């Protein structure tokens, strides 16, 4: 995959990189692992990370300036990882969503339970001209006993994004098993690092020296089509 499309590298605006130096260290790690471009996706979540186009855009300008100053050349742009809440619904109604590619929007939901009317919201996104990408579906434990739900989501037009380090057991054995199942069933569309900090980077690096890498290389992820959009 030439492009990482899920990370938290804009400094100081969510639970990802906290300083410019943090951001640069993580970007250099991604470059060393072979990534040629980055779409970073700060959280937009009203109660915790009330970001918007201004906070994300301003942070990206600072980050790009720092990369230029250090002579680090890599195409990078920002989209967002939207938590589905009332604020998200307002942005959706106003068609003000930041996209990964064309009309594709990265969304996440509660780890505790599927939101009410979730499938209706996915339909509403599509009638508004957007295509949802569900971030790290393997981490939603409430789907584990209903694996047919993943195919239902796909059939309703929702793309699925693997957190790559899930395959190492980073999030626990049940999440690893579901990630392997979704990979085997060819239900994933994208993969991303979801990189927040150095521990994520170090875990991702270990994949390069494991048999996981071969299965990821063979899989027809859509990441490679992202490089020309940045």
PyMOL commands that set and color helices and strands:
alter all, ss='L'
color gray80, all
select helices_A, chain A and resi 20-32+53-69+86-93+118-127+137-139+141-143+148-155+164-168+173-184+198-207+212-218+223-229
alter helices_A, ss='H'
color red, helices_A
select strands_A, chain A and resi 3-4+37-40+43-44+75-78+81-83+104-108+131-135+159-163+190-192
alter strands_A, ss='S'
color yellow, strands_A
deselect
rebuild
show_as cartoon
